[in-house]
Amino acid sequence: MDNKEAERARARELAAQFADRGDATGWFEAFYKEAKGDNRKIPWADLEPNRFFRAWAEKAELKGDGRKALVVGCGLGDDAVYLDDLGFEVTAFDISPTAIEWARKLHSGRDIKFEVMDLFEPFRGWLGAFDFVLEVYTIQPLPLEMRVRVIDAIASFVVPGGEIVVVTRGREDDEKPAQMPWPLSRKDLSRFEEHGLIQTSFEIMIDETEEPPAPRFIVTYRAE
Ligand SMILES: C[S@@+](CC[C@H](N)C(=O)[O-])C[C@H]1O[C@@H](n2cnc3c(N)ncnc32)[C@H](O)[C@@H]1O
């Protein structure tokens, strides 16, 4: 088992322990804490912006022009930094206080608001308040029974005329997701469209570093 696989196995173990107590999200804080500041212990934290999002953003020639962006479940904050570099006014949040403290330390010179926040209990002022909402890998580790609620919460942040970008592991509609992180299907994603969001692009990129190579979906929506 390589390092990443060992850390993923540890994440699954912790997630299962918390789930047994009826807590679907508490394991994230425990996991970040356990890493003791070593990002190699966090399989998703490579101190780089997500490469699938970056590939999409470069192709789309994404520019912030001072628009307000929100990064959902930002972890150590590298996607927030990327959006800051593109000229967005960035707010980024995570449920884990340890992750947010870590992100603030890593990016202390940046004018980014890093906030500890639960997706399901956001500031009321954030609802319908952001021009650009970025979601990378937050939906997939949350239990399938919560999927609709998670998507509803993410959809609530965007302003009319704004945009949401989702980067996620992907699966076919008829494929049973085997283990956490549970990839999203097109049917799962269609929930975004129940919020008056129009799907504006759907790209599939392959992560060749995984064995077997695994699809990532990069999906964009515009709010009417
Ligand atoms: C798989 S990690 C991805 C982190 C980051 N987006 C990245 O790609 O590096 C999922 C993140 O979502 C956060 N998270 C999970 N549930 C959350 C919730 N209810 N509210 C806010 N953040 C949450 C976790 O703490 C974790 O940092």
The ligand as a Gaussian input file, in Angstrom:
#p B3LYP/6-31G(d) Opt

LIG

0 1
 C      -11.808000      15.711000       0.752000
 S      -11.568000      17.208000       1.573000
 C      -11.229000      18.319000       0.221000
 C      -10.579000      19.603000       0.689000
 C      -10.274000      20.615000      -0.409000
 N      -11.466000      21.028000      -1.099000
 C       -9.278000      20.023000      -1.361000
 O       -9.675000      19.662000      -2.476000
 O       -8.086000      19.928000      -0.994000
 C      -13.214000      17.686000       2.078000
 C      -13.205000      18.930000       2.945000
 O      -14.548000      19.310000       3.240000
 C      -14.604000      19.723000       4.597000
 N      -15.998000      19.529000       5.045000
 C      -16.650000      18.358000       5.214000
 N      -17.901000      18.576000       5.637000
 C      -18.056000      19.916000       5.728000
 C      -19.132000      20.753000       6.118000
 N      -20.305000      20.257000       6.536000
 N      -18.942000      22.091000       6.100000
 C      -17.757000      22.613000       5.700000
 N      -16.695000      21.871000       5.332000
 C      -16.833000      20.523000       5.334000
 C      -13.591000      18.819000       5.304000
 O      -13.166000      19.301000       6.548000
 C      -12.476000      18.754000       4.270000
 O      -11.521000      19.762000       4.428000

